Amino acid sequence: MSDFTDDPDVDSPSPEESEEEVAEQQPIDSQFLKLTNDFAVFSADCAFLCDAFSAIADEQEDIDDYTSYGLKRYGWQLKAQVIALDQRIHQLQRRMREEACSEPEQPDS
């Protein structure tokens, strides 16, 4: 999914509610899950863009070697940053699950 297509599995908020208001009403774990899903879409879009830059740099005859190298290098760096952020998100997810499992349940009063 991207910003241009709707996810059929997610209810969209009414126009009167802002995204911030809707986010405040949701538990943090569901907000984090949505952030993770949004980042996955962003990651796929970045990968596509980086691959496109690399292909353009290889295919275009009027791009000199330095420019071609710069486009490829920037694409590689962007991909590396996205991968590092994705790993950090997964580490946080793992910690959240571990903490949720280790918390004792509160008895109802």
ABEGO torsion letter per residue (X at the ends): XBAABBBAABBBBBAABBAAAAAAABBAAAAAAAAAAAAAAAAAAAAAAAAAAAAAAAABAABBAAAAAAAAAAAAAAAAAAAAAAAAAAAAAAAAAAAAAABBBBBBX
